[in-house]
Amino acid sequence: MLGASLNKAFYHPNPNLQFSWQCTQLGLLIFPLSPFLGAVGIVLASLITWLRHYRTIISRPLNWGFALLSVLLIITAGFADDKTSAFLGLFNLLPFFFIFAGLSVLMQTTAQLRQIAGILVIGSVPVVILGWGQLFLGWNFKLSFLWLVLDWGIASGGNPPGRMASMLMHANTLAAYLVIVFILGLGLWLEKTLQVEMLQVHTSPHRPSPRYPFIFLTVVLIANFIALIFTNSRNGWAIAIFACLAYALYQGWHLVVSIFVGIVSTVLLAAFAPSPVAQFFRRFVPAFFWARLNDDMYPDRPVALMRRTQWEFAWSLTQQHPWTGSGLRSFSALYQAKMQISLGHPHNLFLMLSAETGLPSTLLFCGLLAWILIAGVQLLRQSHYLEKEHRLIFFSYLTVLVGWVLLNTVDVTLFDFRLNTLSWVILSAICGVVYRHQRYDKLTVNQN
């Protein structure tokens, strides 16, 4: 799939995990269209892995860290004023710790990472098609089958109006989804570019041309990028720009970096420079971009909807209950009582966790994420562990992780089931490869 043969597409290095691996692939493929059915495949894969590799899972210190975090979260829920709501909020976290532990054993190789990335790119095609239809063809319908099995809601003109949302209900949610797919797709595209250059001379008339997957990937990548623009999400734009710069720096394309920085600087000057300077740059930059960045497009936004206001309130809650927080899912009710406006979250995952679960739980959660990122970066830098042709796809996953962290400093992806699940799949994939190479390293040391 996207460069892998059919045999490799379904191959797992451990035969007794073959069925789990197939469930994971099928689940991820249908996940954007039917989160329920997709989750069934992913959960089943994790559960089978748990049953067959229980000892491996419980021997990993990182999983003990998530077990400790689970205990802390349960304790904080017991101290909440609204205990029912707080315990319900645990379902946004604890089941995913369980899935993460299983999938991090199931996913072990960069070939699997490449396969998952290809599946996610393919799965994004219907999402983007529905988004284009929603925004430009006036598609407006609701399709439901057995409630959870299939539940599509497409609002004509987008949600909010004028912003593409597709079946993900809100433009910011779609932007976060597209950013994940775009980063992974860009990594695959760069890999495929190198393969086309290397193989086009050696391609025989009887062998499928490597150009066909490359062309498909190029079209999907462009469609995703344009769709991301039409979500009108500043967060999505920023993460996409960060990803492009990261790839350019990684590849050593200094000229591309310079051009990219010049374009971004021009847009920022048009949005935020003093008036005479800004007016000059606005001759070249469409108002669609600079007016969205500096909020001129929405000049009458209430103060309570400003992120700074939300962050200050969340931090004040943390200061009131620094050890246990005010309870999961408490922010919305407390903010509405204070500001007289309904808001689901404070647009910062880490401030939300500190306000609702306390600083110890939040710091432990951040520490576990930091361990995953640092271990991944260390593996990437140790070139004797990862061969050159496999390093780019692993770099793609690390870029997604950094992008996810940055995105959650200005938004919260926890409450969307699709985004939450994909986030833990990405984390599992990184950990699986890291642990596999750590195990080989220990075996090598013992043999020597």
C-alpha positions in Angstrom: 0.0 0.0 0.0 1.6 3.2 -1.2 4.9 1.5 -2.0 4.5 -1.8 -0.2 3.6 -5.0 -1.8 0.4 -6.8 -0.8 2.5 -9.4 1.1 4.3 -6.8 3.1 1.1 -4.8 3.6 -0.3 -7.4 6.0 3.0 -8.9 7.3 3.8 -8.8 11.0 7.3 -9.9 12.3 5.6 -11.9 15.0 3.2 -14.5 13.5 1.0 -14.7 16.6 0.2 -11.0 16.2 -0.7 -11.3 12.6 -4.5 -11.2 13.2 -4.1 -8.2 15.6 -2.1 -6.3 13.0 -4.8 -7.0 10.3 -7.5 -5.8 12.7 -5.5 -2.6 13.3 -5.1 -1.9 9.6 -8.8 -2.5 8.8 -9.9 -0.4 11.8 -7.7 2.6 10.8 -8.9 2.4 7.2 -12.6 2.6 8.1 -12.1 4.8 11.2 -12.7 8.2 9.6 -16.1 7.0 8.1 -17.2 4.9 11.1 -15.3 5.6 14.3 -17.3 2.9 16.1 -16.4 0.1 13.7 -12.9 1.3 13.4 -12.5 1.4 17.2 -13.8 -2.1 17.4 -10.9 -3.3 15.2 -8.3 -1.2 17.1 -9.6 -2.3 20.6 -9.7 -5.9 19.5 -6.1 -5.8 18.3 -5.0 -4.2 21.6 -6.9 -6.7 23.7 -5.5 -9.7 21.8 -2.0 -8.3 22.2 -2.6 -7.9 25.9 -3.7 -11.5 26.2 -0.7 -12.9 24.3 2.0 -10.5 25.5 0.9 -9.6 29.0 4.3 -10.1 30.6 6.0 -7.9 28.1 3.5 -5.1 28.6 3.6 -5.0 32.4 7.4 -5.1 32.3 7.8 -1.8 30.6 8.4 1.2 33.0 6.5 3.5 30.7 3.3 1.5 31.2 3.9 1.6 35.0 3.9 5.3 34.6 0.6 5.4 32.9 -0.8 2.9 35.5 0.3 5.4 38.3 -1.3 8.2 36.3 -4.5 6.2 36.2 -4.5 5.8 39.9 -3.9 9.6 40.4 -6.7 10.5 38.0 -9.1 8.2 39.9 -8.1 9.8 43.2 -8.7 13.3 41.8 -12.1 12.3 40.5 -13.0 11.2 44.1 -12.2 14.7 45.3 -14.3 16.5 42.7 -17.5 18.3 43.6 -19.3 16.7 40.7 -18.0 13.1 41.1 -20.3 11.7 38.4 -19.0 14.0 35.7 -15.4 13.6 36.9 -15.6 9.8 36.7 -17.2 10.0 33.3 -14.3 12.2 32.2 -11.9 9.3 33.0 -13.2 7.5 29.8 -11.4 10.1 27.7 -8.1 8.9 29.2 -8.0 5.5 31.0 -9.2 3.3 28.1 -6.6 4.9 25.8 -3.8 4.1 28.2 -4.9 0.5 27.9 -5.0 0.6 24.1 -1.6 2.4 24.0 0.1 -0.3 26.1 -1.2 -3.0 23.7 -0.5 -1.3 20.4 3.0 -0.3 21.5 3.8 -4.0 21.5 1.9 -4.7 18.3 3.6 -2.0 16.3 7.4 -2.6 16.1 8.9 -1.7 12.7 9.2 1.3 10.5 7.5 -0.8 7.8 4.4 -0.8 10.0 4.7 2.9 10.6 4.8 3.4 6.8 1.8 1.2 6.4 -0.3 3.1 9.0 0.6 6.4 7.4 -0.5 5.1 4.0 -3.8 3.9 5.4 -4.5 7.2 7.1 -3.8 9.1 3.8 -6.2 6.8 1.9 -8.8 7.2 4.7 -8.7 11.0 4.4 -10.0 11.0 0.8 -13.7 10.6 1.6 -13.3 13.1 4.4 -11.9 15.8 2.1 -14.4 15.0 -0.7 -17.3 15.6 1.8 -15.7 18.8 2.9 -15.4 20.1 -0.6 -19.0 19.2 -1.3 -20.1 20.9 1.9 -18.3 24.1 1.2 -18.7 24.5 -2.6 -21.6 22.3 -3.6 -24.0 23.0 -0.7 -24.1 19.4 0.5 -26.3 19.2 3.6 -27.4 15.9 5.0 -27.4 13.6 8.0 -26.8 9.9 7.5 -27.3 7.6 10.5 -27.3 3.8 10.8 -27.8 2.2 14.2 -26.6 5.5 15.7 -23.0 4.6 16.5 -22.2 2.4 13.5 -22.6 5.2 11.0 -23.3 8.8 11.9 -22.5 11.5 9.4 -23.6 15.1 9.8 -22.7 17.5 6.9 -23.8 21.1 7.3 -24.0 23.2 4.1 -21.4 26.0 4.1 -19.4 24.5 6.9 -19.3 24.9 10.7 -18.8 27.6 11.7 -20.3 29.0 8.4 -17.7 29.5 5.7 -15.2 27.1 7.3 -14.8 23.5 6.1 -15.7 20.9 8.7 -16.8 17.8 6.7 -18.1 15.0 8.9 -15.9 16.1 11.9 -18.6 18.6 13.0 -16.3 21.6 13.5 -13.6 23.3 11.4 -10.9 23.2 14.1 -11.5 19.4 14.6 -11.1 18.8 10.8 -8.0 21.0 10.8 -6.4 18.9 13.6 -7.2 15.7 11.7 -5.9 17.0 8.4 -2.7 18.2 10.0 -1.9 14.7 11.2 -2.6 13.2 7.8 -0.8 16.0 6.0 2.4 15.5 8.0 2.4 11.7 7.5 1.5 12.1 3.9 4.3 14.6 3.3 6.8 12.1 4.8 5.5 9.4 2.4 5.6 11.8 -0.5 9.3 12.6 0.2 10.1 8.9 0.4 8.3 8.3 -2.8 10.1 11.1 -4.5 13.4 9.5 -3.8 12.1 6.1 -4.9 10.9 7.4 -8.2 14.2 9.0 -8.8 16.1 5.8 -8.0 13.7 3.3 -9.7 12.6 5.1 -12.9 15.7 4.1 -14.7 15.3 0.4 -13.7 11.6 0.1 -14.2 10.8 -2.6 -16.8 7.8 -2.5 -19.1 6.2 -5.5 -17.2 6.6 -3.9 -13.8 4.1 -1.4 -12.4 5.5 2.1 -12.6 6.5 3.7 -9.2 5.0 6.9 -10.6 1.4 5.8 -10.1 1.4 5.7 -6.3 3.5 8.9 -6.4 0.9 10.7 -8.5 -2.0 9.5 -6.2 -0.1 10.6 -3.1 0.6 14.0 -4.7 -3.0 14.6 -5.6 -4.3 13.6 -2.1 -1.6 15.7 -0.4 -2.5 18.8 -2.4 -6.2 18.2 -1.7 -5.6 17.8 2.0 -3.5 21.0 2.1 -6.1 23.1 0.3 -8.8 21.6 2.6 -6.7 22.6 5.6 -6.6 26.2 4.2 -10.4 26.3 3.9 -10.8 25.2 7.5 -9.7 28.7 8.3 -7.9 27.4 11.4 -4.9 29.4 12.5 -3.7 26.5 14.6 -3.9 24.2 11.7 -2.0 26.6 9.4 0.7 27.1 12.1 1.3 23.4 12.6 1.4 22.8 8.8 4.0 25.5 8.4 6.0 24.1 11.3 5.9 20.6 9.7 7.1 22.0 6.3 10.0 23.8 7.9 10.9 20.7 9.9 11.0 18.6 6.8 13.0 21.2 4.9 15.5 21.5 7.7 15.8 17.7 8.0 16.4 17.4 4.3 18.9 20.2 4.3 17.0 22.3 1.9 18.2 25.7 3.1 17.0 27.6 0.1 13.5 26.2 0.6 13.6 27.2 4.2 14.7 30.8 3.3 11.8 31.1 0.8 9.3 29.7 3.2 10.5 32.0 6.0 10.2 34.9 3.7 6.6 34.1 2.7 5.6 33.5 6.3 7.2 36.7 7.4 5.4 38.6 4.7 2.0 37.3 6.0 2.9 38.0 9.6 3.9 41.6 8.7 0.7 42.1 6.8 -1.2 40.9 9.9 0.7 42.4 12.9 3.1 45.1 11.7 2.4 48.9 12.4 -0.2 50.3 10.0 2.1 51.9 7.3 4.2 48.7 7.1 1.2 46.4 7.2 -0.6 48.3 4.5 2.3 47.8 2.2 2.4 44.1 2.7 -1.4 43.8 2.4 -1.0 44.7 -1.3 0.5 41.2 -1.8 -1.1 39.1 0.9 -4.8 38.2 0.5 -7.0 39.4 3.4 -8.2 35.8 3.8 -4.9 35.1 5.6 -3.9 38.3 7.4 -7.4 39.2 8.6 -7.8 35.7 10.0 -4.5 35.9 11.9 -5.1 39.2 13.6 -8.8 38.7 14.1 -9.9 41.5 11.9 -12.1 39.0 10.2 -14.1 38.6 13.5 -13.7 42.0 15.2 -16.6 41.6 17.6 -15.5 38.5 19.4 -16.4 38.5 23.1 -13.6 38.7 25.6 -14.8 35.5 27.2 -14.0 33.7 23.9 -10.4 34.9 23.9 -7.9 32.2 24.7 -6.0 34.4 27.1 -9.1 34.8 29.2 -9.7 31.1 29.2 -6.1 30.3 30.1 -6.1 32.8 33.0 -9.3 31.3 34.4 -7.9 27.8 34.1 -4.7 28.8 35.9 -6.8 30.4 38.7 -8.6 27.1 39.1 -5.2 25.3 39.4 -4.1 27.7 42.1 -7.2 27.1 44.0 -6.8 23.3 44.0 -3.2 22.6 43.0 -3.1 18.9 44.2 -6.4 17.4 43.1 -7.9 20.0 40.7 -11.6 20.8 40.5 -12.5 17.5 38.8 -12.5 16.3 35.2 -15.1 18.0 33.0 -15.6 20.8 35.6 -14.1 23.7 33.6 -17.1 24.2 31.3 -19.6 24.6 34.2 -17.3 26.8 36.3 -16.4 29.0 33.3 -20.1 29.4 32.4 -21.0 30.4 35.9 -18.2 33.0 35.9 -18.4 34.4 32.4 -22.0 33.6 31.4 -20.9 31.9 28.3 -20.8 28.2 27.3 -17.4 26.8 26.5 -16.3 23.2 26.3 -12.6 23.6 27.3 -9.9 26.3 27.8 -8.2 25.6 24.5 -5.1 24.3 26.2 -4.9 20.6 27.2 -2.2 21.1 29.8 -3.8 24.0 31.6 -7.1 22.1 31.5 -5.5 19.0 33.1 -3.8 21.1 35.8 -7.1 22.9 36.6 -9.2 19.7 36.6 -6.8 17.0 37.9 -4.1 19.0 39.7 -0.4 19.6 39.1 1.0 16.1 40.1 -1.2 14.3 37.5 -0.4 16.9 34.9 3.3 16.9 35.5 3.4 13.1 35.4 1.4 13.1 32.1 3.8 15.7 30.6 6.8 13.6 31.8 5.5 10.5 30.1 5.0 12.4 26.8 8.5 13.9 27.2 10.0 10.4 27.7 8.4 9.2 24.5 9.6 12.2 22.5 13.2 12.2 23.9 13.5 8.4 23.4 12.3 8.8 19.8 14.7 11.7 19.1 17.6 9.6 20.6 16.7 6.7 18.4 16.6 8.9 15.3 20.0 10.4 16.1 21.6 7.0 16.5 22.0 6.2 12.8 23.3 2.7 13.4 19.9 1.7 14.7 17.7 3.0 11.9 18.8 2.6 8.3 18.7 5.7 6.1 15.7 4.6 4.1 13.7 4.2 7.3 14.6 7.3 9.2 12.3 9.7 7.3 9.1 7.9 8.2 10.2 7.8 11.8 11.0 11.5 11.7 7.4 12.0 10.3 5.9 10.4 13.4 8.1 12.5 15.7 7.0 15.6 13.8 3.3 14.6 14.3 4.0 14.2 18.0 5.6 17.6 18.3 2.8 19.1 16.2 0.2 17.4 18.5 1.8 18.9 21.6 1.9 22.4 20.0 -1.7 22.1 18.8 -2.8 21.1 22.3 -1.3 24.3 23.8 -3.9 26.3 21.9 -6.7 23.7 21.6 -7.8 20.4 23.1 -8.1 17.3 21.0 -9.1 15.0 23.9 -12.8 15.3 23.4 -13.0 14.2 19.8 -13.0 10.5 19.6 -11.3 10.3 16.2 -8.5 12.7 17.2 -7.9 11.2 20.6 -7.7 7.7 19.1 -5.3 8.7 16.3 -3.1 10.5 18.9 -2.6 7.4 20.9 -2.0 5.3 17.8 0.8 7.7 16.9 2.3 7.5 20.4 2.0 3.7 20.3 3.8 3.5 17.0 6.7 5.6 18.2 7.1 3.6 21.4 6.9 0.3 19.6 9.8 1.1 17.4 11.8 2.6 20.3 11.3 -0.5 22.5 12.1 -2.9 19.7 15.5 -1.2 19.1 16.2 -1.0 22.8 15.6 -4.7 23.1 18.0 -5.4 20.2 20.5 -3.1 21.8 20.3 -5.1 25.1 20.6 -8.4 23.2 23.7 -7.1 21.4 25.3 -6.0 24.7 24.6 -9.3 26.4 26.1 -11.3 23.4 29.2 -9.2 23.5 
